[in-house]
Amino acid sequence: MARVDGTRIAEALIHVADVIESNKDYLCALDGEVGDGDHGVSMTIGMRTARKALQSLNAPTPAQAFQTVSDAFADEVGAASGVLYEMAFAAAAKAAQGKLSLDASVDWAYIFEAMASEMQRVGKAELGDKTLLDAWFPAAQAVRAAAQRGEPLGTALNSAVEAAWRGVEQTKDLVPKRGRASRLGERARGHQDAGATSAWLIIKALADRLAD
């Protein structure tokens, strides 16, 4: 497997930006069913800014690549998702500090766990609250389990994609506990959560580029 250094991670994050932007309308439509319908726009603004900054990096470390995305969300996105991803990618940068590459499943277990835990801390949500955590936590757990089984990074990331999508699907049966959608109560049941969906898109885009 090719070395997963900072340059490769930056390239994968640029792909994340492309995927999020191409799904902007889909994410807005999902959000519009129970919220204000701007989730796709907010995520696109953050990732578009991140893409431009990532493209200007020269041989970054993994930590620098992650921090670049954090800074983009901090600078450009005022919505709740902006703060969550600002802090999540900052946590990823901290978890990757001092590493020149993230080649092993266990490396990404730490990355995903750091991101999920920080989003939980900032957003004060729990698994099952019908939020992006319903995708991020299963993904982190899948990568950790794969690492404990000694599986290679590609297998671990693909497991994360599958686990995250199961989490997305399960949000249809949940009642939201956080955000604007929480005001709808039972009326929000049956709708797929936009935040969990964009989380799955991020995880899948990373796997598409790193799980070769």
MDTraj code that builds the backbone (N, CA, C; nanometers):
import mdtraj as md
import numpy as np

residues = "MET ALA ARG VAL ASP GLY THR ARG ILE ALA GLU ALA LEU ILE HIS VAL ALA ASP VAL ILE GLU SER ASN LYS ASP TYR LEU CYS ALA LEU ASP GLY GLU VAL GLY ASP GLY ASP HIS GLY VAL SER MET THR ILE GLY MET ARG THR ALA ARG LYS ALA LEU GLN SER LEU ASN ALA PRO THR PRO ALA GLN ALA PHE GLN THR VAL SER ASP ALA PHE ALA ASP GLU VAL GLY ALA ALA SER GLY VAL LEU TYR GLU MET ALA PHE ALA ALA ALA ALA LYS ALA ALA GLN GLY LYS LEU SER LEU ASP ALA SER VAL ASP TRP ALA TYR ILE PHE GLU ALA MET ALA SER GLU MET GLN ARG VAL GLY LYS ALA GLU LEU GLY ASP LYS THR LEU LEU ASP ALA TRP PHE PRO ALA ALA GLN ALA VAL ARG ALA ALA ALA GLN ARG GLY GLU PRO LEU GLY THR ALA LEU ASN SER ALA VAL GLU ALA ALA TRP ARG GLY VAL GLU GLN THR LYS ASP LEU VAL PRO LYS ARG GLY ARG ALA SER ARG LEU GLY GLU ARG ALA ARG GLY HIS GLN ASP ALA GLY ALA THR SER ALA TRP LEU ILE ILE LYS ALA LEU ALA ASP ARG LEU ALA ASP".split()
xyz = np.array([
    [0.0838, -0.1199, 0.0000],
    [0.0000, 0.0000, 0.0000],
    [0.0873, 0.1250, 0.0000],
    [0.0491, 0.2264, -0.0783],
    [0.1253, 0.3502, -0.0843],
    [0.1243, 0.4195, 0.0509],
    [0.2319, 0.4889, 0.0785],
    [0.2472, 0.5589, 0.2056],
    [0.1418, 0.6690, 0.2174],
    [0.0755, 0.6740, 0.3326],
    [-0.0283, 0.7742, 0.3555],
    [0.0357, 0.8928, 0.4282],
    [0.1066, 0.9749, 0.3521],
    [0.1733, 1.0910, 0.4105],
    [0.0821, 1.2131, 0.4022],
    [0.1333, 1.3273, 0.4440],
    [0.0508, 1.4467, 0.4475],
    [0.0019, 1.4908, 0.3107],
    [0.0853, 1.4735, 0.2096],
    [0.0451, 1.5104, 0.0743],
    [-0.0722, 1.4250, 0.0287],
    [-0.0651, 1.2969, 0.0570],
    [-0.1738, 1.2081, 0.0160],
    [-0.3015, 1.2375, 0.0950],
    [-0.2874, 1.2695, 0.2213],
    [-0.4041, 1.3050, 0.3024],
    [-0.4659, 1.4348, 0.2507],
    [-0.3820, 1.5321, 0.2146],
    [-0.4334, 1.6572, 0.1581],
    [-0.5104, 1.6299, 0.0293],
    [-0.4572, 1.5421, -0.0547],
    [-0.5257, 1.5070, -0.1789],
    [-0.6599, 1.4396, -0.1502],
    [-0.6633, 1.3545, -0.0473],
    [-0.7882, 1.2882, -0.0092],
    [-0.8889, 1.3903, 0.0419],
    [-0.8432, 1.4893, 0.1165],
    [-0.9329, 1.5924, 0.1694],
    [-0.9842, 1.6835, 0.0573],
    [-0.9047, 1.7048, -0.0449],
    [-0.9512, 1.7785, -0.1627],
    [-1.0632, 1.6996, -0.2305],
    [-1.0475, 1.5683, -0.2355],
    [-1.1541, 1.4839, -0.2904],
    [-1.2797, 1.4935, -0.2036],
    [-1.2628, 1.4996, -0.0735],
    [-1.3770, 1.5193, 0.0169],
    [-1.4516, 1.6470, -0.0218],
    [-1.3767, 1.7540, -0.0450],
    [-1.4386, 1.8811, -0.0829],
    [-1.5185, 1.8672, -0.2116],
    [-1.4626, 1.7966, -0.3098],
    [-1.5324, 1.7764, -0.4367],
    [-1.6621, 1.6984, -0.4159],
    [-1.6560, 1.5949, -0.3332],
    [-1.7731, 1.5107, -0.3084],
    [-1.8822, 1.5886, -0.2356],
    [-1.8425, 1.6648, -0.1351],
    [-1.9411, 1.7447, -0.0611],
    [-2.0080, 1.8450, -0.1537],
    [-1.9298, 1.9131, -0.2363],
    [-1.9890, 2.0126, -0.3254],
    [-2.0823, 1.9488, -0.4274],
    [-2.0462, 1.8327, -0.4781],
    [-2.1319, 1.7661, -0.5762],
    [-2.2613, 1.7146, -0.5137],
    [-2.2642, 1.7015, -0.3808],
    [-2.3836, 1.6557, -0.3097],
    [-2.4532, 1.7684, -0.2337],
    [-2.4189, 1.8917, -0.2657],
    [-2.4748, 2.0074, -0.1942],
    [-2.6274, 2.0080, -0.1970],
    [-2.6861, 1.9911, -0.3138],
    [-2.8316, 1.9974, -0.3250],
    [-2.8990, 1.8812, -0.2514],
    [-2.8366, 1.7656, -0.2585],
    [-2.8893, 1.6478, -0.1872],
    [-2.8923, 1.6730, -0.0372],
    [-2.7841, 1.7275, 0.0158],
    [-2.7765, 1.7547, 0.1589],
    [-2.8748, 1.8643, 0.1996],
    [-2.8903, 1.9645, 0.1153],
    [-2.9870, 2.0705, 0.1452],
    [-3.1302, 2.0160, 0.1449],
    [-3.1580, 1.9254, 0.0511],
    [-3.2916, 1.8671, 0.0445],
    [-3.3212, 1.7860, 0.1695],
    [-3.2244, 1.7071, 0.2154],
    [-3.2428, 1.6308, 0.3387],
    [-3.2650, 1.7244, 0.4569],
    [-3.1838, 1.8283, 0.4651],
    [-3.1941, 1.9224, 0.5759],
    [-3.3255, 1.9989, 0.5703],
    [-3.3740, 2.0263, 0.4505],
    [-3.4977, 2.1010, 0.4352],
    [-3.6202, 2.0266, 0.4836],
    [-3.6105, 1.8945, 0.4961],
    [-3.7245, 1.8162, 0.5432],
    [-3.7552, 1.8417, 0.6903],
    [-3.6514, 1.8747, 0.7678],
    [-3.6717, 1.8945, 0.9122],
    [-3.6019, 2.0188, 0.9669],
    [-3.5199, 2.0834, 0.8837],
    [-3.4434, 2.1981, 0.9308],
    [-3.4572, 2.3167, 0.8386],
    [-3.3505, 2.3976, 0.8308],
    [-3.3587, 2.5189, 0.7499],
    [-3.3049, 2.4996, 0.6086],
    [-3.2601, 2.3801, 0.5759],
    [-3.2237, 2.3480, 0.4387],
    [-3.0914, 2.4019, 0.3894],
    [-3.0024, 2.4426, 0.4795],
    [-2.8762, 2.5024, 0.4337],
    [-2.7529, 2.4172, 0.4637],
    [-2.7728, 2.2940, 0.5087],
    [-2.6565, 2.2141, 0.5490],
    [-2.5597, 2.1926, 0.4331],
    [-2.6127, 2.1640, 0.3154],
    [-2.5255, 2.1433, 0.2007],
    [-2.4466, 2.2671, 0.1651],
    [-2.5091, 2.3828, 0.1792],
    [-2.4407, 2.5092, 0.1497],
    [-2.3290, 2.5342, 0.2509],
    [-2.3588, 2.5165, 0.3787],
    [-2.2588, 2.5399, 0.4836],
    [-2.1384, 2.4477, 0.4670],
    [-2.1649, 2.3189, 0.4431],
    [-2.0551, 2.2237, 0.4271],
    [-1.9743, 2.2535, 0.3008],
    [-2.0419, 2.2949, 0.1956],
    [-1.9713, 2.3275, 0.0714],
    [-1.8824, 2.4495, 0.0887],
    [-1.9320, 2.5515, 0.1573],
    [-1.8502, 2.6705, 0.1814],
    [-1.7230, 2.6337, 0.2568],
    [-1.7377, 2.5537, 0.3637],
    [-1.6207, 2.5140, 0.4418],
    [-1.5224, 2.4314, 0.3614],
    [-1.5725, 2.3323, 0.2899],
    [-1.4820, 2.2433, 0.2163],
    [-1.4253, 2.3104, 0.0919],
    [-1.4991, 2.4025, 0.0312],
    [-1.4455, 2.4758, -0.0844],
    [-1.3272, 2.5625, -0.0402],
    [-1.3415, 2.6280, 0.0738],
    [-1.2319, 2.7080, 0.1280],
    [-1.1143, 2.6186, 0.1652],
    [-1.1446, 2.5035, 0.2238],
    [-1.0396, 2.4080, 0.2590],
    [-0.9661, 2.3593, 0.1355],
    [-1.0393, 2.3305, 0.0289],
    [-0.9773, 2.2815, -0.0949],
    [-0.8751, 2.3814, -0.1483],
    [-0.9133, 2.5083, -0.1518],
    [-0.8215, 2.6108, -0.2018],
    [-0.6949, 2.6178, -0.1167],
    [-0.7112, 2.6108, 0.0150],
    [-0.5955, 2.6164, 0.1047],
    [-0.5100, 2.4906, 0.0936],
    [-0.5744, 2.3757, 0.0816],
    [-0.5001, 2.2496, 0.0693],
    [-0.4180, 2.2464, -0.0582],
    [-0.4714, 2.3024, -0.1643],
    [-0.4006, 2.3016, -0.2928],
    [-0.2739, 2.3860, -0.2896],
    [-0.2662, 2.4773, -0.1937],
    [-0.1488, 2.5651, -0.1844],
    [-0.0404, 2.5093, -0.0926],
    [-0.0690, 2.3983, -0.0251],
    [0.0296, 2.3399, 0.0665],
    [0.1416, 2.2731, -0.0097],
    [0.2602, 2.2790, 0.0467],
    [0.3772, 2.2147, -0.0135],
    [0.4316, 2.1108, 0.0838],
    [0.4148, 1.9839, 0.0495],
    [0.4631, 1.8731, 0.1324],
    [0.4198, 1.8874, 0.2779],
    [0.2895, 1.8961, 0.3043],
    [0.2436, 1.9116, 0.4424],
    [0.2591, 1.7833, 0.5224],
    [0.2600, 1.7959, 0.6522],
    [0.2482, 1.6800, 0.7389],
    [0.1003, 1.6443, 0.7493],
    [0.0658, 1.5256, 0.7971],
    [-0.0758, 1.4941, 0.8194],
    [-0.1448, 1.5967, 0.9090],
    [-0.0761, 1.6374, 1.0153],
    [-0.1355, 1.7349, 1.1071],
    [-0.1651, 1.8664, 1.0372],
    [-0.0752, 1.9115, 0.9515],
    [-0.0962, 2.0368, 0.8796],
    [-0.2147, 2.0269, 0.7834],
    [-0.2313, 1.9115, 0.7206],
    [-0.3438, 1.8923, 0.6293],
    [-0.4757, 1.9015, 0.7057],
    [-0.4848, 1.8338, 0.8178],
    [-0.6070, 1.8391, 0.8983],
    [-0.6323, 1.9797, 0.9521],
    [-0.5283, 2.0457, 0.9991],
    [-0.5454, 2.1794, 1.0566],
    [-0.5911, 2.2798, 0.9508],
    [-0.5503, 2.2591, 0.8295],
    [-0.5921, 2.3466, 0.7198],
    [-0.7428, 2.3418, 0.7018],
    [-0.8013, 2.2232, 0.7126],
    [-0.9464, 2.2106, 0.7020],
    [-1.0137, 2.2760, 0.8225],
    [-0.9584, 2.2553, 0.9400],
    [-1.0119, 2.3183, 1.0611],
    [-1.0153, 2.4696, 1.0464],
    [-0.9071, 2.5263, 0.9984],
    [-0.8989, 2.6714, 0.9833],
    [-1.0004, 2.7231, 0.8821],
    [-1.0249, 2.6458, 0.7770],
    [-1.1209, 2.6863, 0.6739],
    [-1.2615, 2.6961, 0.7326],
    [-1.2995, 2.5984, 0.8126],
    [-1.4317, 2.6025, 0.8750],
    [-1.4404, 2.7153, 0.9775],
    [-1.3321, 2.7388, 1.0487],
    [-1.3319, 2.8470, 1.1472],
    [-1.3495, 2.9824, 1.0799],
    [-1.2895, 2.9988, 0.9630],
    [-1.2918, 3.1276, 0.8944],
    [-1.4207, 3.1542, 0.8184],
    [-1.4846, 3.0481, 0.7677],
    [-1.5908, 3.0697, 0.6696],
    [-1.7305, 3.0217, 0.7075],
    [-1.7430, 2.9310, 0.8035],
    [-1.8736, 2.8704, 0.8289],
    [-1.9248, 2.9094, 0.9668],
    [-2.0348, 2.9837, 0.9684],
    [-2.0906, 3.0273, 1.0956],
    [-2.1956, 2.9330, 1.1513],
    [-2.2420, 2.8388, 1.0699],
    [-2.3447, 2.7443, 1.1149],
    [-2.2866, 2.6486, 1.2183],
    [-2.3764, 2.5744, 1.2843],
    [-2.3325, 2.4798, 1.3875],
    [-2.2326, 2.3800, 1.3328],
    [-2.2524, 2.3370, 1.2082],
    [-2.1602, 2.2406, 1.1486],
    [-2.0203, 2.2988, 1.1357],
    [-2.0106, 2.4310, 1.1207],
    [-1.8798, 2.4941, 1.1093],
    [-1.7966, 2.4762, 1.2342],
    [-1.8570, 2.5011, 1.3493],
    [-1.7858, 2.4850, 1.4763],
    [-1.7493, 2.3392, 1.4991],
    [-1.8418, 2.2497, 1.4696],
    [-1.8169, 2.1072, 1.4925],
    [-1.6997, 2.0577, 1.4092],
    [-1.6973, 2.0948, 1.2819],
    [-1.5882, 2.0460, 1.1971],
    [-1.4589, 2.1232, 1.2180],
    [-1.4685, 2.2487, 1.2563],
    [-1.3482, 2.3214, 1.2967],
    [-1.2778, 2.2459, 1.4093],
    [-1.3534, 2.2107, 1.5125],
    [-1.2949, 2.1448, 1.6285],
    [-1.2579, 1.9997, 1.5997],
    [-1.3381, 1.9331, 1.5170],
    [-1.3089, 1.7929, 1.4849],
    [-1.1778, 1.7795, 1.4089],
    [-1.1577, 1.8640, 1.3085],
    [-1.0337, 1.8548, 1.2313],
    [-0.9144, 1.9051, 1.3111],
    [-0.9373, 1.9973, 1.4042],
    [-0.8292, 2.0376, 1.4952],
    [-0.7899, 1.9205, 1.5844],
    [-0.8893, 1.8433, 1.6278],
    [-0.8609, 1.7247, 1.7093],
    [-0.7851, 1.6208, 1.6280],
    [-0.8208, 1.6072, 1.5007],
    [-0.7481, 1.5149, 1.4136],
    [-0.6025, 1.5585, 1.3979],
    [-0.5827, 1.6899, 1.3830],
    [-0.4463, 1.7421, 1.3709],
    [-0.3646, 1.7119, 1.4962],
    [-0.4291, 1.7278, 1.6105],
    [-0.3598, 1.6988, 1.7371],
    [-0.3260, 1.5506, 1.7480],
    [-0.4186, 1.4646, 1.7052],
    [-0.3943, 1.3204, 1.7117],
    [-0.2829, 1.2780, 1.6171],
    [-0.2634, 1.3545, 1.5090],
    [-0.1611, 1.3205, 1.4097],
    [-0.0291, 1.3924, 1.4349],
    [-0.0239, 1.4740, 1.5380],
    [0.0958, 1.5547, 1.5640],
    [0.2208, 1.4669, 1.5752],
    [0.3258, 1.5079, 1.5058],
    [0.4533, 1.4368, 1.5131],
    [0.4650, 1.3184, 1.4192],
    [0.3591, 1.2849, 1.3478],
    [0.3622, 1.1714, 1.2555],
    [0.3840, 1.2198, 1.1130],
    [0.4688, 1.1492, 1.0392],
    [0.4939, 1.1827, 0.8998],
    [0.4006, 1.1083, 0.8057],
    [0.3384, 1.0026, 0.8550],
    [0.2411, 0.9288, 0.7752],
    [0.1452, 0.8559, 0.8684],
    [0.0299, 0.8219, 0.8130],
    [-0.0727, 0.7481, 0.8872],
    [-0.1060, 0.6233, 0.8060],
    [-0.0207, 0.5240, 0.8175],
    [-0.0289, 0.4070, 0.7305],
    [-0.1099, 0.2919, 0.7881],
    [-0.1286, 0.2902, 0.9184],
    [-0.1888, 0.1750, 0.9834],
    [-0.3322, 0.2025, 1.0264],
    [-0.4081, 0.0955, 1.0396],
    [-0.5459, 0.1077, 1.0864],
    [-0.5528, 0.1781, 1.2212],
    [-0.4596, 0.1470, 1.3083],
    [-0.4638, 0.2058, 1.4421],
    [-0.4445, 0.3569, 1.4368],
    [-0.3666, 0.4072, 1.3392],
    [-0.3495, 0.5517, 1.3239],
    [-0.4835, 0.6194, 1.2992],
    [-0.5640, 0.5597, 1.2121],
    [-0.6928, 0.6188, 1.1773],
    [-0.7986, 0.5921, 1.2832],
    [-0.7791, 0.4888, 1.3622],
    [-0.8675, 0.4697, 1.4775],
    [-0.8544, 0.5891, 1.5715],
    [-0.7317, 0.6321, 1.5959],
    [-0.7104, 0.7480, 1.6813],
    [-0.7671, 0.8754, 1.6180],
    [-0.7495, 0.8894, 1.4861],
    [-0.8004, 1.0076, 1.4168],
    [-0.9527, 1.0149, 1.4273],
    [-1.0207, 0.9065, 1.3904],
    [-1.1666, 0.9057, 1.3919],
    [-1.2217, 0.9204, 1.5334],
    [-1.1580, 0.8543, 1.6290],
    [-1.2028, 0.8651, 1.7682],
    [-1.1870, 1.0074, 1.8197],
    [-1.0769, 1.0718, 1.7841],
    [-1.0540, 1.2094, 1.8278],
    [-1.1590, 1.3025, 1.7692],
    [-1.1911, 1.2841, 1.6423],
    [-1.2905, 1.3688, 1.5771],
    [-1.4289, 1.3489, 1.6379],
    [-1.4684, 1.2238, 1.6537],
    [-1.6007, 1.1946, 1.7088],
    [-1.6141, 1.2455, 1.8525],
    [-1.5118, 1.2221, 1.9319],
    [-1.5174, 1.2654, 2.0726],
    [-1.5245, 1.4167, 2.0852],
    [-1.4503, 1.4868, 1.9983],
    [-1.4518, 1.6331, 2.0050],
    [-1.5865, 1.6888, 1.9593],
    [-1.6455, 1.6287, 1.8566],
    [-1.7777, 1.6739, 1.8138],
    [-1.8820, 1.6475, 1.9213],
    [-1.8666, 1.5368, 1.9929],
    [-1.9576, 1.5090, 2.1030],
    [-1.9399, 1.6116, 2.2140],
    [-1.8158, 1.6450, 2.2448],
    [-1.7890, 1.7421, 2.3510],
    [-1.8467, 1.8788, 2.3154],
    [-1.8244, 1.9211, 2.1928],
    [-1.8685, 2.0541, 2.1513],
    [-2.0206, 2.0593, 2.1340],
    [-2.0765, 1.9583, 2.0694],
    [-2.2193, 1.9590, 2.0398],
    [-2.3069, 1.9062, 2.1504],
    [-2.2450, 1.8406, 2.2486],
    [-2.3172, 1.7848, 2.3640],
    [-2.4281, 1.6880, 2.3209],
    [-2.4020, 1.6131, 2.2147],
    [-2.4972, 1.5123, 2.1668],
    [-2.4472, 1.3739, 2.2042],
    [-2.5358, 1.2782, 2.1921],
    [-2.5031, 1.1395, 2.2200],
    [-2.5383, 1.0544, 2.0986],
    [-2.4815, 0.9368, 2.0921],
    [-2.5196, 0.8417, 1.9890],
    [-2.6688, 0.8143, 2.0019],
    [-2.7405, 0.8244, 1.8903],
    [-2.8844, 0.8039, 1.8932],
    [-2.9655, 0.9316, 1.8995],
    [-2.8973, 1.0469, 1.9029],
    [-2.9677, 1.1756, 1.9067],
    [-3.0029, 1.2277, 1.7678],
    [-2.9778, 1.1472, 1.6656],
    [-3.0066, 1.1849, 1.5262],
    [-2.9204, 1.3038, 1.4842],
    [-2.7885, 1.2841, 1.4922],
    [-2.6930, 1.3857, 1.4519],
    [-2.5820, 1.3191, 1.3718],
    [-2.4825, 1.3974, 1.3334],
    [-2.3670, 1.3446, 1.2618],
    [-2.2917, 1.2382, 1.3415],
    [-2.3075, 1.2379, 1.4738],
    [-2.2408, 1.1371, 1.5561],
    [-2.2915, 0.9961, 1.5271],
    [-2.4125, 0.9861, 1.4737],
    [-2.4669, 0.8542, 1.4420],
    [-2.3955, 0.7901, 1.3239],
    [-2.3154, 0.8673, 1.2532],
    [-2.2267, 0.8120, 1.1505],
    [-2.0822, 0.8055, 1.1996],
    [-2.0368, 0.9110, 1.2685],
    [-1.8963, 0.9173, 1.3096],
    [-1.8604, 0.8138, 1.4161],
    [-1.9456, 0.7944, 1.5152],
    [-1.9115, 0.6975, 1.6190],
    [-1.9049, 0.5543, 1.5663],
    [-2.0034, 0.5069, 1.4870],
    [-1.9903, 0.3718, 1.4316],
    [-1.8663, 0.3564, 1.3430],
    [-1.8328, 0.4620, 1.2688],
    [-1.7135, 0.4568, 1.1842],
    [-1.5874, 0.4409, 1.2690],
    [-1.5788, 0.5210, 1.3753],
    [-1.4624, 0.5122, 1.4640],
    [-1.4526, 0.3746, 1.5294],
    [-1.5664, 0.3228, 1.5721],
    [-1.5677, 0.1896, 1.6346],
    [-1.5261, 0.0815, 1.5359],
    [-1.5665, 0.0965, 1.4101],
    [-1.5309, -0.0028, 1.3085],
    [-1.3815, -0.0023, 1.2803],
    [-1.3224, 0.1170, 1.2733],
    [-1.1782, 0.1251, 1.2488],
    [-1.1001, 0.0692, 1.3679],
    [-1.1445, 0.1003, 1.4887],
    [-1.0771, 0.0468, 1.6077],
    [-1.0851, -0.1049, 1.6110],
    [-1.2025, -0.1603, 1.5804],
    [-1.2180, -0.3062, 1.5798],
    [-1.1294, -0.3703, 1.4735],
    [-1.1204, -0.3069, 1.3575],
    [-1.0353, -0.3592, 1.2502],
    [-0.8886, -0.3558, 1.2918],
    [-0.8497, -0.2479, 1.3592],
    [-0.7115, -0.2362, 1.4059],
    [-0.6794, -0.3447, 1.5083],
    [-0.7743, -0.3717, 1.5962],
    [-0.7526, -0.4754, 1.6974],
    [-0.7432, -0.6148, 1.6359],
    [-0.8071, -0.6325, 1.5200],
    [-0.7977, -0.7607, 1.4488],
    [-0.6748, -0.7675, 1.3610],
    [-0.5991, -0.6578, 1.3544],
    [-0.4782, -0.6562, 1.2741],
    [-0.5042, -0.6396, 1.1257],
    [-0.6202, -0.5836, 1.0895],
    [-0.6543, -0.5684, 0.9486],
    [-0.5863, -0.4455, 0.8887],
    [-0.5585, -0.4486, 0.7594],
    [-0.4913, -0.3355, 0.6944],
    [-0.5826, -0.2143, 0.6849],
    [-0.5220, -0.1004, 0.6541],
    [-0.5952, 0.0255, 0.6520],
    [-0.7113, 0.0233, 0.5532],
    [-0.6904, -0.0314, 0.4355],
    [-0.7974, -0.0347, 0.3366],
    [-0.9208, -0.1055, 0.3885],
    [-0.9012, -0.2192, 0.4503],
    [-1.0135, -0.2949, 0.5067],
    [-1.0806, -0.2160, 0.6179],
    [-1.0005, -0.1515, 0.7015],
    [-1.0548, -0.0748, 0.8136],
    [-1.1402, 0.0420, 0.7645],
    [-1.0909, 0.1142, 0.6651],
    [-1.1657, 0.2298, 0.6157],
    [-1.2940, 0.1878, 0.5448],
    [-1.2890, 0.0794, 0.4720],
    [-1.4106, 0.0302, 0.4078],
    [-1.5132, -0.0156, 0.5114],
    [-1.4645, -0.0729, 0.6205],
    [-1.5547, -0.1100, 0.7302],
    [-1.6185, 0.0144, 0.7917],
    [-1.5401, 0.1210, 0.7999],
    [-1.5924, 0.2475, 0.8535],
    [-1.7039, 0.3023, 0.7657],
    [-1.6852, 0.2930, 0.6340],
    [-1.7877, 0.3411, 0.5407],
    [-1.9182, 0.2646, 0.5610],
    [-1.9070, 0.1328, 0.5714],
    [-2.0260, 0.0492, 0.5886],
    [-2.0949, 0.0788, 0.7222],
    [-2.0160, 0.0924, 0.8276],
    [-2.0730, 0.1199, 0.9596],
    [-2.1395, 0.2571, 0.9626],
    [-2.0751, 0.3543, 0.9002],
    [-2.1319, 0.4890, 0.8971],
    [-2.2645, 0.4910, 0.8213],
    [-2.2724, 0.4163, 0.7110],
    [-2.3971, 0.4148, 0.6350],
    [-2.5091, 0.3470, 0.7129],
    [-2.4762, 0.2427, 0.7864],
    [-2.5789, 0.1819, 0.8722],
    [-2.6302, 0.2839, 0.9730],
    [-2.5384, 0.3650, 1.0252],
    [-2.5792, 0.4698, 1.1182],
    [-2.6697, 0.5718, 1.0519],
    [-2.6373, 0.6089, 0.9289],
    [-2.7212, 0.7022, 0.8542],
    [-2.8618, 0.6452, 0.8378],
    [-2.8698, 0.5203, 0.7973],
    [-2.9988, 0.4555, 0.7761],
    [-3.0807, 0.4520, 0.9046],
    [-3.0134, 0.4320, 1.0155],
    [-3.0839, 0.4225, 1.1434],
    [-3.1396, 0.5569, 1.1893],
    [-3.0821, 0.6672, 1.1379],
    [-3.1336, 0.7981, 1.1786],
    [-3.2789, 0.8179, 1.1339],
    [-3.3221, 0.7439, 1.0336],
    [-3.4610, 0.7569, 0.9875],
    [-3.5605, 0.7191, 1.0972],
    [-3.5187, 0.6314, 1.1859],
    [-3.6089, 0.5833, 1.2914],
    [-3.5936, 0.6598, 1.4218],
    [-3.5060, 0.7605, 1.4228],
    [-3.4769, 0.8320, 1.5464],
    [-3.5524, 0.9645, 1.5553],
    [-3.5717, 1.0099, 1.6783],
    [-3.6280, 1.1425, 1.7050],
    [-3.5113, 1.2337, 1.7427],
    [-3.4957, 1.3470, 1.6754],
    [-3.3803, 1.4344, 1.7029],
    [-3.3843, 1.4953, 1.8422],
    [-3.2667, 1.5017, 1.9040],
    [-3.2552, 1.5585, 2.0378],
    [-3.1782, 1.6911, 2.0384],
    [-3.1157, 1.7249, 1.9243],
    [-3.0350, 1.8460, 1.9167],
    [-3.0711, 1.9239, 1.7906],
    [-3.0434, 2.0536, 1.7931],
    [-3.0623, 2.1355, 1.6755],
    [-3.2069, 2.1725, 1.6503],
    [-3.2279, 2.2428, 1.5386],
    [-3.3607, 2.2910, 1.5041],
    [-3.4603, 2.1774, 1.4873],
    [-3.4138, 2.0639, 1.4340],
    [-3.5040, 1.9515, 1.4097],
    [-3.5650, 1.8974, 1.5383],
    [-3.4992, 1.9202, 1.6514],
    [-3.5496, 1.8661, 1.7785],
    [-3.6864, 1.9235, 1.8146],
    [-3.7185, 2.0409, 1.7619],
    [-3.8475, 2.1029, 1.7917],
    [-3.9641, 2.0274, 1.7270],
    [-3.9330, 1.9473, 1.6257],
    [-4.0383, 1.8726, 1.5571],
    [-4.0783, 1.7459, 1.6308],
    [-3.9900, 1.6970, 1.7179],
    [-4.0216, 1.5763, 1.7935],
    [-4.0512, 1.4588, 1.7014],
    [-4.1610, 1.3915, 1.7258],
    [-4.1979, 1.2713, 1.6506],
    [-4.2180, 1.2977, 1.5019],
    [-4.2500, 1.4194, 1.4657],
    [-4.2710, 1.4507, 1.3244],
    [-4.1436, 1.4366, 1.2422],
    [-4.0280, 1.4378, 1.3087],
    [-3.9006, 1.4220, 1.2375],
    [-3.8645, 1.2757, 1.2152],
    [-3.9382, 1.1875, 1.2787],
    [-3.9110, 1.0449, 1.2578],
    [-3.9447, 1.0090, 1.1129],
    [-3.8619, 0.9251, 1.0539],
    [-3.8822, 0.8862, 0.9150],
    [-3.7952, 0.9634, 0.8174],
    [-3.7276, 1.0682, 0.8666],
    [-3.6411, 1.1497, 0.7814],
    [-3.4934, 1.1178, 0.8087],
    [-3.4168, 1.1054, 0.7048],
    [-3.2727, 1.0780, 0.7149],
    [-3.1994, 1.2052, 0.7566],
    [-3.1088, 1.1938, 0.8526],
    [-3.0388, 1.3110, 0.9034],
    [-2.9326, 1.3600, 0.8049],
    [-2.9361, 1.4892, 0.7753],
    [-2.8424, 1.5478, 0.6798],
    [-2.6992, 1.5477, 0.7331],
    [-2.6827, 1.5770, 0.8626],
    [-2.5486, 1.5803, 0.9209],
    [-2.4816, 1.4444, 0.9196],
    [-2.5573, 1.3404, 0.9511],
    [-2.5023, 1.2052, 0.9444],
    [-2.4680, 1.1679, 0.8013],
    [-2.5492, 1.2152, 0.7069],
    [-2.5249, 1.1848, 0.5663],
    [-2.3973, 1.2517, 0.5163],
    [-2.3764, 1.3775, 0.5515],
    [-2.2526, 1.4441, 0.5091],
    [-2.1314, 1.3810, 0.5765],
    [-2.1480, 1.3337, 0.6994],
    [-2.0384, 1.2622, 0.7662],
    [-2.0030, 1.1369, 0.6891],
    [-2.1047, 1.0621, 0.6468],
    [-2.0799, 0.9413, 0.5671],
    [-2.0096, 0.9762, 0.4365],
    [-2.0486, 1.0843, 0.3726],
    [-1.9831, 1.1253, 0.2482],
    [-1.8355, 1.1564, 0.2711],
    [-1.8035, 1.2211, 0.3827],
    [-1.6636, 1.2507, 0.4162],
    [-1.5853, 1.1220, 0.4359],
    [-1.6412, 1.0315, 0.5138],
    [-1.5737, 0.9045, 0.5441],
    [-1.5549, 0.8225, 0.4172],
    [-1.6570, 0.8189, 0.3323],
    [-1.6481, 0.7428, 0.2076],
    [-1.5465, 0.8044, 0.1128],
    [-1.5440, 0.9369, 0.1043],
    [-1.4484, 1.0029, 0.0164],
    [-1.3048, 0.9770, 0.0616],
    [-1.2809, 0.9792, 0.1915],
    [-1.1475, 0.9462, 0.2427],
    [-1.1098, 0.8031, 0.2062],
    [-1.2035, 0.7115, 0.2273],
    [-1.1768, 0.5701, 0.1962],
    [-1.1506, 0.5514, 0.0471],
    [-1.2250, 0.6223, -0.0368],
    [-1.2065, 0.6104, -0.1811],
    [-1.0641, 0.6443, -0.2236],
    [-1.0025, 0.7371, -0.1521],
    [-0.8668, 0.7799, -0.1881],
    [-0.7568, 0.7079, -0.1102],
    [-0.7889, 0.6598, 0.0091],
    [-0.6842, 0.6024, 0.0947],
    [-0.6897, 0.4500, 0.1068],
    [-0.8014, 0.3899, 0.0719],
    [-0.8169, 0.2443, 0.0903],
    [-0.7862, 0.1697, -0.0374],
    [-0.6678, 0.1937, -0.0951],
    [-0.6316, 0.1244, -0.2184],
    [-0.5681, -0.0097, -0.1870],
])
top = md.Topology()
chain = top.add_chain()
for i, resn in enumerate(residues, 1):
    res = top.add_residue(resn, chain, resSeq=i)
    for name in ("N", "CA", "C"):
        top.add_atom(name, md.element.get_by_symbol(name[0]), res)
traj = md.Trajectory(xyz[None], top)
